[in-house]
């Protein structure tokens, strides 16, 4: 089969499109014929060797944490799935991923794919959708009637976070750039702040219950945004290299999140997609052979929106 691998850590140039032996599922695994994977920001950090501590890999490694595809083989002991089932999943960080024609996946990590959108586009849901869900509900405990500030809402996680927070009955204030402002507004934010034109701390005039930070920002700016959180509120951040600020005197908790695979939560996200309550946005669809160019554009800061990666398997 064809796959993209890196044999050493480094720049996007280390990614090779090459022939790889087709994997065989072991106990508890299924083999998925890949309809699509995606590019996530963490993929670039893993390839560059910046995540070797928390995510030790055996090289060569196939990237691609999201998968959408069709089960074509079952390992020993797998129940609840059958050959031909269309599935989506968030794969473990430290095993070979879905930037290939076929991938092995733990059966417990998979959910039935949405039926209302193309199977390949469904790959844009798992990692970023689960990140948004877990940030809002597992960690922030967001409830109806609360006010939430989502900083960096123009990215893929932000789009889901705005939609999910609004559906939960929260009042959503979201920041974006000129490039993403209309997309953020379309996602359903109650207030949208163009952070390039207006200081966020000046635009938010009432305290918020939750600050969700999705953007790499200066620590002083992060502390200032945390000052907008009411006493007893919570700051949740996905930028794990920059600790979420706490304020013990005011009872404000800072939480850094690490997304985890959860098939039950993923199934709930899928159900919302199929009910028309959650929109999956795909900015680009790129052939697997061109994955290195996607990594390069991300490193240059010119990649916008969620990119779906399509293998050549029929």
Secondary structure, DSSP 8 states (H G I E B T S, - for coil): -EEEEESSSSSGGGEEEEE-------TTEEEEEEEEEE--HHHHHHHTTTTTTTS---SSB----EEEEEEEEE-TT--S--TT-EEEEE--TTS--SSBSEEEEEGGGEEE--SSS-TGGGGGTHHHHHHHHIIIIIIS---TT-EEEEETTTSHHHHHHHHHHHHTT-EEEEEE-TTTHHHHHHTT-SEEEETTTS-HHHH--S-EEEEEE-S---HHHHHHHHTTEEEEEEEEES-TTS----BGGGTBEEEE------HHHHHHHHHHHHTTSS-----EEEEGGGHHHHHHHHHHT---S-EEEE----
